[in-house]
Amino acid sequence: MSKQHIHIGVEDAERGLRRFVDSWHKAESGKVDQAEIHLNFENFSMLASVLTPKRLELMKVLRQHGLQSIRSLSKQLRRDYKNVHTDVI
């Protein structure tokens, strides 16, 4: 399985919509090499409230070790299963 990059940042809705429309037109004309994944937030406060240090740590472990069960993740992170489950779901 190849690793995909996720672009995470702050972007207003108008700019995000323009990027989406541009990507749509490129795809229609066959000019897209690889799909891009963007996770954008309206402002930094929203980003920080969703991407907590624990969730960032979880993402780092997944990137380093690949997909795994929630139980395995919770053991590796030394966190309660229910909390990891909430973060994953």
Biopython code that builds the backbone (N, CA, C, O; Angstrom):
import numpy as np
from Bio.PDB.StructureBuilder import StructureBuilder

atoms = [
    (1, "MET", "N", (0.847, -1.172, 0.000)),
    (1, "MET", "CA", (0.000, 0.000, 0.000)),
    (1, "MET", "C", (0.894, 1.236, 0.000)),
    (1, "MET", "O", (1.804, 1.354, 0.820)),
    (2, "SER", "N", (0.626, 2.157, -0.928)),
    (2, "SER", "CA", (1.426, 3.375, -0.978)),
    (2, "SER", "C", (0.882, 4.397, 0.011)),
    (2, "SER", "O", (-0.310, 4.426, 0.317)),
    (3, "LYS", "N", (1.776, 5.220, 0.493)),
    (3, "LYS", "CA", (1.368, 6.245, 1.459)),
    (3, "LYS", "C", (0.856, 7.458, 0.706)),
    (3, "LYS", "O", (1.457, 7.907, -0.270)),
    (4, "GLN", "N", (-0.262, 7.976, 1.177)),
    (4, "GLN", "CA", (-0.845, 9.169, 0.592)),
    (4, "GLN", "C", (-0.601, 10.339, 1.511)),
    (4, "GLN", "O", (-0.587, 10.189, 2.733)),
    (5, "HIS", "N", (-0.413, 11.483, 0.936)),
    (5, "HIS", "CA", (-0.246, 12.698, 1.722)),
    (5, "HIS", "C", (-1.604, 13.346, 1.930)),
    (5, "HIS", "O", (-2.439, 13.372, 1.027)),
    (6, "ILE", "N", (-1.810, 13.862, 3.119)),
    (6, "ILE", "CA", (-3.014, 14.618, 3.424)),
    (6, "ILE", "C", (-2.567, 16.045, 3.722)),
    (6, "ILE", "O", (-1.745, 16.277, 4.608)),
    (7, "HIS", "N", (-3.106, 16.981, 2.985)),
    (7, "HIS", "CA", (-2.800, 18.393, 3.202)),
    (7, "HIS", "C", (-3.763, 18.920, 4.260)),
    (7, "HIS", "O", (-4.975, 18.943, 4.048)),
    (8, "ILE", "N", (-3.223, 19.340, 5.394)),
    (8, "ILE", "CA", (-4.042, 19.846, 6.497)),
    (8, "ILE", "C", (-3.710, 21.317, 6.693)),
    (8, "ILE", "O", (-2.542, 21.698, 6.774)),
    (9, "GLY", "N", (-4.750, 22.139, 6.769)),
    (9, "GLY", "CA", (-4.472, 23.556, 6.947)),
    (9, "GLY", "C", (-5.714, 24.385, 7.175)),
    (9, "GLY", "O", (-6.804, 23.871, 7.425)),
    (10, "VAL", "N", (-5.512, 25.689, 7.079)),
    (10, "VAL", "CA", (-6.589, 26.662, 7.244)),
    (10, "VAL", "C", (-6.851, 27.265, 5.868)),
    (10, "VAL", "O", (-5.936, 27.739, 5.195)),
    (11, "GLU", "N", (-8.120, 27.237, 5.466)),
    (11, "GLU", "CA", (-8.472, 27.755, 4.149)),
    (11, "GLU", "C", (-9.932, 28.196, 4.171)),
    (11, "GLU", "O", (-10.794, 27.479, 4.678)),
    (12, "ASP", "N", (-10.204, 29.367, 3.626)),
    (12, "ASP", "CA", (-11.598, 29.817, 3.608)),
    (12, "ASP", "C", (-12.386, 29.009, 2.575)),
    (12, "ASP", "O", (-11.815, 28.442, 1.643)),
    (13, "ALA", "N", (-13.687, 28.969, 2.757)),
    (13, "ALA", "CA", (-14.556, 28.138, 1.927)),
    (13, "ALA", "C", (-14.480, 28.525, 0.451)),
    (13, "ALA", "O", (-14.517, 27.655, -0.419)),
    (14, "GLU", "N", (-14.377, 29.797, 0.168)),
    (14, "GLU", "CA", (-14.332, 30.248, -1.229)),
    (14, "GLU", "C", (-13.099, 29.710, -1.954)),
    (14, "GLU", "O", (-13.190, 29.236, -3.086)),
    (15, "ARG", "N", (-11.963, 29.789, -1.296)),
    (15, "ARG", "CA", (-10.726, 29.285, -1.914)),
    (15, "ARG", "C", (-10.791, 27.768, -2.085)),
    (15, "ARG", "O", (-10.370, 27.237, -3.113)),
    (16, "GLY", "N", (-11.318, 27.076, -1.081)),
    (16, "GLY", "CA", (-11.465, 25.629, -1.173)),
    (16, "GLY", "C", (-12.380, 25.222, -2.316)),
    (16, "GLY", "O", (-12.107, 24.253, -3.024)),
    (17, "LEU", "N", (-13.456, 25.959, -2.493)),
    (17, "LEU", "CA", (-14.388, 25.675, -3.586)),
    (17, "LEU", "C", (-13.720, 25.908, -4.934)),
    (17, "LEU", "O", (-13.913, 25.119, -5.860)),
    (18, "ARG", "N", (-12.938, 26.977, -5.062)),
    (18, "ARG", "CA", (-12.214, 27.234, -6.320)),
    (18, "ARG", "C", (-11.250, 26.090, -6.630)),
    (18, "ARG", "O", (-11.161, 25.639, -7.772)),
    (19, "ARG", "N", (-10.523, 25.621, -5.600)),
    (19, "ARG", "CA", (-9.582, 24.513, -5.798)),
    (19, "ARG", "C", (-10.324, 23.255, -6.239)),
    (19, "ARG", "O", (-9.859, 22.524, -7.113)),
    (20, "PHE", "N", (-11.485, 23.010, -5.626)),
    (20, "PHE", "CA", (-12.302, 21.857, -5.990)),
    (20, "PHE", "C", (-12.748, 21.937, -7.453)),
    (20, "PHE", "O", (-12.643, 20.958, -8.192)),
    (21, "VAL", "N", (-13.240, 23.096, -7.863)),
    (21, "VAL", "CA", (-13.706, 23.273, -9.244)),
    (21, "VAL", "C", (-12.543, 23.101, -10.220)),
    (21, "VAL", "O", (-12.700, 22.455, -11.256)),
    (22, "ASP", "N", (-11.382, 23.667, -9.902)),
    (22, "ASP", "CA", (-10.196, 23.497, -10.752)),
    (22, "ASP", "C", (-9.832, 22.023, -10.887)),
    (22, "ASP", "O", (-9.533, 21.550, -11.984)),
    (23, "SER", "N", (-9.857, 21.301, -9.775)),
    (23, "SER", "CA", (-9.539, 19.869, -9.796)),
    (23, "SER", "C", (-10.557, 19.105, -10.631)),
    (23, "SER", "O", (-10.202, 18.186, -11.369)),
    (24, "TRP", "N", (-11.812, 19.486, -10.512)),
    (24, "TRP", "CA", (-12.878, 18.832, -11.277)),
    (24, "TRP", "C", (-12.624, 18.994, -12.782)),
    (24, "TRP", "O", (-12.733, 18.035, -13.547)),
    (25, "HIS", "N", (-12.288, 20.213, -13.190)),
    (25, "HIS", "CA", (-12.027, 20.471, -14.608)),
    (25, "HIS", "C", (-10.793, 19.701, -15.094)),
    (25, "HIS", "O", (-10.788, 19.177, -16.209)),
    (26, "LYS", "N", (-9.759, 19.632, -14.269)),
    (26, "LYS", "CA", (-8.568, 18.860, -14.640)),
    (26, "LYS", "C", (-8.914, 17.387, -14.808)),
    (26, "LYS", "O", (-8.454, 16.738, -15.748)),
    (27, "ALA", "N", (-9.723, 16.862, -13.896)),
    (27, "ALA", "CA", (-10.116, 15.454, -13.972)),
    (27, "ALA", "C", (-10.933, 15.186, -15.234)),
    (27, "ALA", "O", (-10.744, 14.164, -15.893)),
    (28, "GLU", "N", (-11.826, 16.088, -15.565)),
    (28, "GLU", "CA", (-12.642, 15.919, -16.773)),
    (28, "GLU", "C", (-11.789, 15.882, -18.035)),
    (28, "GLU", "O", (-12.110, 15.172, -18.988)),
    (29, "SER", "N", (-10.701, 16.647, -18.036)),
    (29, "SER", "CA", (-9.841, 16.684, -19.217)),
    (29, "SER", "C", (-8.707, 15.664, -19.144)),
    (29, "SER", "O", (-7.870, 15.602, -20.045)),
    (30, "GLY", "N", (-8.674, 14.856, -18.067)),
    (30, "GLY", "CA", (-7.672, 13.803, -17.936)),
    (30, "GLY", "C", (-6.301, 14.293, -17.525)),
    (30, "GLY", "O", (-5.313, 13.598, -17.763)),
    (31, "LYS", "N", (-6.204, 15.458, -16.920)),
    (31, "LYS", "CA", (-4.906, 16.040, -16.559)),
    (31, "LYS", "C", (-4.472, 15.764, -15.119)),
    (31, "LYS", "O", (-3.457, 16.301, -14.676)),
    (32, "VAL", "N", (-5.207, 14.950, -14.391)),
    (32, "VAL", "CA", (-4.883, 14.692, -12.984)),
    (32, "VAL", "C", (-4.000, 13.453, -12.889)),
    (32, "VAL", "O", (-4.361, 12.388, -13.390)),
    (33, "ASP", "N", (-2.840, 13.595, -12.243)),
    (33, "ASP", "CA", (-1.944, 12.462, -12.045)),
    (33, "ASP", "C", (-2.391, 11.610, -10.867)),
    (33, "ASP", "O", (-2.534, 10.394, -10.989)),
    (34, "GLN", "N", (-2.609, 12.248, -9.737)),
    (34, "GLN", "CA", (-2.984, 11.545, -8.510)),
    (34, "GLN", "C", (-3.924, 12.440, -7.707)),
    (34, "GLN", "O", (-3.742, 13.655, -7.641)),
    (35, "ALA", "N", (-4.917, 11.825, -7.109)),
    (35, "ALA", "CA", (-5.872, 12.588, -6.303)),
    (35, "ALA", "C", (-5.168, 13.180, -5.090)),
    (35, "ALA", "O", (-4.281, 12.559, -4.504)),
    (36, "GLU", "N", (-5.573, 14.377, -4.728)),
    (36, "GLU", "CA", (-5.040, 15.025, -3.534)),
    (36, "GLU", "C", (-6.115, 15.025, -2.463)),
    (36, "GLU", "O", (-7.300, 15.188, -2.753)),
    (37, "ILE", "N", (-5.691, 14.841, -1.230)),
    (37, "ILE", "CA", (-6.620, 14.875, -0.105)),
    (37, "ILE", "C", (-6.315, 16.121, 0.712)),
    (37, "ILE", "O", (-5.181, 16.338, 1.138)),
    (38, "HIS", "N", (-7.338, 16.930, 0.923)),
    (38, "HIS", "CA", (-7.198, 18.158, 1.708)),
    (38, "HIS", "C", (-8.171, 18.116, 2.875)),
    (38, "HIS", "O", (-9.339, 17.763, 2.713)),
    (39, "LEU", "N", (-7.682, 18.475, 4.039)),
    (39, "LEU", "CA", (-8.512, 18.611, 5.234)),
    (39, "LEU", "C", (-8.293, 20.033, 5.727)),
    (39, "LEU", "O", (-7.290, 20.334, 6.373)),
    (40, "ASN", "N", (-9.247, 20.900, 5.412)),
    (40, "ASN", "CA", (-9.089, 22.316, 5.729)),
    (40, "ASN", "C", (-10.103, 22.776, 6.757)),
    (40, "ASN", "O", (-11.222, 22.267, 6.834)),
    (41, "PHE", "N", (-9.683, 23.747, 7.541)),
    (41, "PHE", "CA", (-10.516, 24.323, 8.588)),
    (41, "PHE", "C", (-10.663, 25.811, 8.334)),
    (41, "PHE", "O", (-9.802, 26.439, 7.718)),
    (42, "GLU", "N", (-11.750, 26.359, 8.812)),
    (42, "GLU", "CA", (-12.056, 27.769, 8.607)),
    (42, "GLU", "C", (-11.051, 28.687, 9.298)),
    (42, "GLU", "O", (-10.741, 29.768, 8.796)),
    (43, "ASN", "N", (-10.543, 28.249, 10.456)),
    (43, "ASN", "CA", (-9.566, 29.058, 11.186)),
    (43, "ASN", "C", (-8.700, 28.142, 12.052)),
    (43, "ASN", "O", (-8.987, 26.955, 12.209)),
    (44, "PHE", "N", (-7.639, 28.718, 12.606)),
    (44, "PHE", "CA", (-6.705, 27.910, 13.386)),
    (44, "PHE", "C", (-7.353, 27.338, 14.643)),
    (44, "PHE", "O", (-7.020, 26.227, 15.054)),
    (45, "SER", "N", (-8.263, 28.070, 15.253)),
    (45, "SER", "CA", (-8.930, 27.576, 16.467)),
    (45, "SER", "C", (-9.673, 26.276, 16.195)),
    (45, "SER", "O", (-9.625, 25.349, 17.004)),
    (46, "MET", "N", (-10.355, 26.206, 15.065)),
    (46, "MET", "CA", (-11.070, 24.978, 14.704)),
    (46, "MET", "C", (-10.088, 23.834, 14.464)),
    (46, "MET", "O", (-10.307, 22.711, 14.917)),
    (47, "LEU", "N", (-9.009, 24.130, 13.750)),
    (47, "LEU", "CA", (-7.997, 23.112, 13.479)),
    (47, "LEU", "C", (-7.443, 22.559, 14.787)),
    (47, "LEU", "O", (-7.350, 21.343, 14.959)),
    (48, "ALA", "N", (-7.077, 23.444, 15.705)),
    (48, "ALA", "CA", (-6.482, 23.026, 16.980)),
    (48, "ALA", "C", (-7.468, 22.251, 17.846)),
    (48, "ALA", "O", (-7.059, 21.377, 18.610)),
    (49, "SER", "N", (-8.754, 22.555, 17.740)),
    (49, "SER", "CA", (-9.732, 21.838, 18.563)),
    (49, "SER", "C", (-9.987, 20.429, 18.038)),
    (49, "SER", "O", (-10.339, 19.535, 18.808)),
    (50, "VAL", "N", (-9.812, 20.226, 16.741)),
    (50, "VAL", "CA", (-10.040, 18.902, 16.150)),
    (50, "VAL", "C", (-8.763, 18.067, 16.175)),
    (50, "VAL", "O", (-8.800, 16.889, 16.530)),
    (51, "LEU", "N", (-7.646, 18.661, 15.804)),
    (51, "LEU", "CA", (-6.376, 17.928, 15.753)),
    (51, "LEU", "C", (-5.611, 18.141, 17.053)),
    (51, "LEU", "O", (-4.629, 18.882, 17.102)),
    (52, "THR", "N", (-6.078, 17.481, 18.092)),
    (52, "THR", "CA", (-5.450, 17.573, 19.405)),
    (52, "THR", "C", (-4.095, 16.868, 19.381)),
    (52, "THR", "O", (-3.831, 16.088, 18.466)),
    (53, "PRO", "N", (-3.236, 17.121, 20.358)),
    (53, "PRO", "CA", (-1.951, 16.419, 20.407)),
    (53, "PRO", "C", (-2.107, 14.891, 20.398)),
    (53, "PRO", "O", (-1.311, 14.197, 19.765)),
    (54, "LYS", "N", (-3.115, 14.365, 21.085)),
    (54, "LYS", "CA", (-3.333, 12.907, 21.110)),
    (54, "LYS", "C", (-3.714, 12.391, 19.722)),
    (54, "LYS", "O", (-3.259, 11.323, 19.313)),
    (55, "ARG", "N", (-4.534, 13.131, 19.006)),
    (55, "ARG", "CA", (-4.935, 12.714, 17.655)),
    (55, "ARG", "C", (-3.769, 12.817, 16.679)),
    (55, "ARG", "O", (-3.626, 11.978, 15.790)),
    (56, "LEU", "N", (-2.942, 13.834, 16.840)),
    (56, "LEU", "CA", (-1.754, 13.945, 15.993)),
    (56, "LEU", "C", (-0.801, 12.787, 16.251)),
    (56, "LEU", "O", (-0.199, 12.251, 15.320)),
    (57, "GLU", "N", (-0.665, 12.405, 17.515)),
    (57, "GLU", "CA", (0.176, 11.258, 17.861)),
    (57, "GLU", "C", (-0.384, 9.987, 17.227)),
    (57, "GLU", "O", (0.374, 9.165, 16.711)),
    (58, "LEU", "N", (-1.688, 9.824, 17.263)),
    (58, "LEU", "CA", (-2.345, 8.670, 16.652)),
    (58, "LEU", "C", (-2.049, 8.633, 15.147)),
    (58, "LEU", "O", (-1.727, 7.576, 14.604)),
    (59, "MET", "N", (-2.156, 9.767, 14.486)),
    (59, "MET", "CA", (-1.871, 9.831, 13.052)),
    (59, "MET", "C", (-0.411, 9.491, 12.757)),
    (59, "MET", "O", (-0.109, 8.839, 11.758)),
    (60, "LYS", "N", (0.479, 9.932, 13.621)),
    (60, "LYS", "CA", (1.905, 9.638, 13.440)),
    (60, "LYS", "C", (2.160, 8.133, 13.535)),
    (60, "LYS", "O", (2.902, 7.575, 12.726)),
    (61, "VAL", "N", (1.549, 7.482, 14.516)),
    (61, "VAL", "CA", (1.716, 6.031, 14.680)),
    (61, "VAL", "C", (1.161, 5.297, 13.462)),
    (61, "VAL", "O", (1.785, 4.358, 12.967)),
    (62, "LEU", "N", (0.001, 5.715, 12.980)),
    (62, "LEU", "CA", (-0.578, 5.082, 11.792)),
    (62, "LEU", "C", (0.324, 5.260, 10.580)),
    (62, "LEU", "O", (0.480, 4.342, 9.776)),
    (63, "ARG", "N", (0.908, 6.423, 10.453)),
    (63, "ARG", "CA", (1.808, 6.669, 9.318)),
    (63, "ARG", "C", (3.058, 5.795, 9.409)),
    (63, "ARG", "O", (3.522, 5.260, 8.401)),
    (64, "GLN", "N", (3.599, 5.653, 10.616)),
    (64, "GLN", "CA", (4.825, 4.878, 10.794)),
    (64, "GLN", "C", (4.590, 3.373, 10.689)),
    (64, "GLN", "O", (5.414, 2.652, 10.126)),
    (65, "HIS", "N", (3.463, 2.898, 11.231)),
    (65, "HIS", "CA", (3.249, 1.455, 11.352)),
    (65, "HIS", "C", (2.124, 0.912, 10.486)),
    (65, "HIS", "O", (1.899, -0.298, 10.466)),
    (66, "GLY", "N", (1.419, 1.766, 9.776)),
    (66, "GLY", "CA", (0.351, 1.314, 8.891)),
    (66, "GLY", "C", (-0.945, 1.027, 9.639)),
    (66, "GLY", "O", (-1.042, 1.189, 10.856)),
    (67, "LEU", "N", (-1.930, 0.596, 8.866)),
    (67, "LEU", "CA", (-3.243, 0.308, 9.435)),
    (67, "LEU", "C", (-3.164, -0.822, 10.444)),
    (67, "LEU", "O", (-2.390, -1.764, 10.282)),
    (68, "GLN", "N", (-3.968, -0.717, 11.481)),
    (68, "GLN", "CA", (-4.022, -1.744, 12.517)),
    (68, "GLN", "C", (-5.325, -1.608, 13.286)),
    (68, "GLN", "O", (-6.069, -0.644, 13.100)),
    (69, "SER", "N", (-5.592, -2.556, 14.131)),
    (69, "SER", "CA", (-6.837, -2.521, 14.899)),
    (69, "SER", "C", (-6.791, -1.402, 15.944)),
    (69, "SER", "O", (-5.722, -0.928, 16.329)),
    (70, "ILE", "N", (-7.966, -1.004, 16.381)),
    (70, "ILE", "CA", (-8.049, 0.026, 17.416)),
    (70, "ILE", "C", (-7.426, -0.486, 18.707)),
    (70, "ILE", "O", (-6.765, 0.270, 19.419)),
    (71, "ARG", "N", (-7.630, -1.759, 19.014)),
    (71, "ARG", "CA", (-7.034, -2.340, 20.220)),
    (71, "ARG", "C", (-5.510, -2.256, 20.163)),
    (71, "ARG", "O", (-4.864, -1.875, 21.138)),
    (72, "SER", "N", (-4.952, -2.610, 19.026)),
    (72, "SER", "CA", (-3.502, -2.539, 18.859)),
    (72, "SER", "C", (-3.006, -1.092, 18.977)),
    (72, "SER", "O", (-1.982, -0.825, 19.607)),
    (73, "LEU", "N", (-3.739, -0.181, 18.370)),
    (73, "LEU", "CA", (-3.382, 1.238, 18.476)),
    (73, "LEU", "C", (-3.404, 1.709, 19.922)),
    (73, "LEU", "O", (-2.488, 2.396, 20.374)),
    (74, "SER", "N", (-4.460, 1.335, 20.650)),
    (74, "SER", "CA", (-4.587, 1.790, 22.041)),
    (74, "SER", "C", (-3.441, 1.261, 22.894)),
    (74, "SER", "O", (-2.951, 1.964, 23.777)),
    (75, "LYS", "N", (-3.010, 0.026, 22.639)),
    (75, "LYS", "CA", (-1.870, -0.526, 23.387)),
    (75, "LYS", "C", (-0.588, 0.213, 23.029)),
    (75, "LYS", "O", (0.208, 0.556, 23.902)),
    (76, "GLN", "N", (-0.399, 0.453, 21.744)),
    (76, "GLN", "CA", (0.812, 1.131, 21.291)),
    (76, "GLN", "C", (0.888, 2.562, 21.829)),
    (76, "GLN", "O", (1.965, 3.049, 22.175)),
    (77, "LEU", "N", (-0.253, 3.219, 21.894)),
    (77, "LEU", "CA", (-0.304, 4.600, 22.365)),
    (77, "LEU", "C", (-0.419, 4.703, 23.883)),
    (77, "LEU", "O", (-0.300, 5.787, 24.454)),
    (78, "ARG", "N", (-0.653, 3.553, 24.531)),
    (78, "ARG", "CA", (-0.878, 3.500, 25.985)),
    (78, "ARG", "C", (-2.049, 4.404, 26.378)),
    (78, "ARG", "O", (-1.975, 5.200, 27.314)),
    (79, "ARG", "N", (-3.134, 4.239, 25.612)),
    (79, "ARG", "CA", (-4.354, 5.012, 25.851)),
    (79, "ARG", "C", (-5.527, 4.061, 26.018)),
    (79, "ARG", "O", (-5.476, 2.910, 25.583)),
    (80, "ASP", "N", (-6.574, 4.549, 26.645)),
    (80, "ASP", "CA", (-7.791, 3.779, 26.831)),
    (80, "ASP", "C", (-8.423, 3.461, 25.467)),
    (80, "ASP", "O", (-8.490, 4.320, 24.588)),
    (81, "TYR", "N", (-8.883, 2.220, 25.310)),
    (81, "TYR", "CA", (-9.479, 1.762, 24.058)),
    (81, "TYR", "C", (-10.617, 2.681, 23.607)),
    (81, "TYR", "O", (-10.679, 3.065, 22.439)),
    (82, "LYS", "N", (-11.515, 3.034, 24.531)),
    (82, "LYS", "CA", (-12.682, 3.851, 24.176)),
    (82, "LYS", "C", (-12.269, 5.220, 23.640)),
    (82, "LYS", "O", (-12.880, 5.730, 22.701)),
    (83, "ASN", "N", (-11.243, 5.810, 24.229)),
    (83, "ASN", "CA", (-10.779, 7.120, 23.766)),
    (83, "ASN", "C", (-10.162, 7.032, 22.369)),
    (83, "ASN", "O", (-10.385, 7.906, 21.531)),
    (84, "VAL", "N", (-9.393, 5.985, 22.125)),
    (84, "VAL", "CA", (-8.801, 5.793, 20.798)),
    (84, "VAL", "C", (-9.916, 5.530, 19.781)),
    (84, "VAL", "O", (-9.893, 6.062, 18.671)),
    (85, "HIS", "N", (-10.881, 4.711, 20.171)),
    (85, "HIS", "CA", (-12.016, 4.423, 19.294)),
    (85, "HIS", "C", (-12.736, 5.717, 18.909)),
    (85, "HIS", "O", (-13.070, 5.918, 17.741)),
    (86, "THR", "N", (-12.970, 6.579, 19.873)),
    (86, "THR", "CA", (-13.626, 7.865, 19.613)),
    (86, "THR", "C", (-12.811, 8.704, 18.634)),
    (86, "THR", "O", (-13.374, 9.329, 17.735)),
    (87, "ASP", "N", (-11.500, 8.722, 18.800)),
    (87, "ASP", "CA", (-10.644, 9.504, 17.909)),
    (87, "ASP", "C", (-10.619, 8.933, 16.493)),
    (87, "ASP", "O", (-10.567, 9.684, 15.519)),
    (88, "VAL", "N", (-10.656, 7.616, 16.380)),
    (88, "VAL", "CA", (-10.603, 6.981, 15.063)),
    (88, "VAL", "C", (-11.933, 7.132, 14.331)),
    (88, "VAL", "O", (-11.969, 7.415, 13.134)),
    (89, "ILE", "N", (-13.002, 6.941, 15.056)),
    (89, "ILE", "CA", (-14.334, 7.005, 14.440)),
    (89, "ILE", "C", (-14.743, 8.446, 14.344)),
    (89, "ILE", "O", (-15.833, 8.747, 13.857)),
]
sb = StructureBuilder()
sb.init_structure("model")
sb.init_model(0)
sb.init_chain("A")
sb.init_seg("    ")
for serial, (resi, resn, name, xyz) in enumerate(atoms, 1):
    if name == "N":
        sb.init_residue(resn, " ", resi, " ")
    sb.init_atom(name, np.array(xyz, "f"), 0.0, 1.0, " ", f" {name:<3s}", serial, name[0])
structure = sb.get_structure()
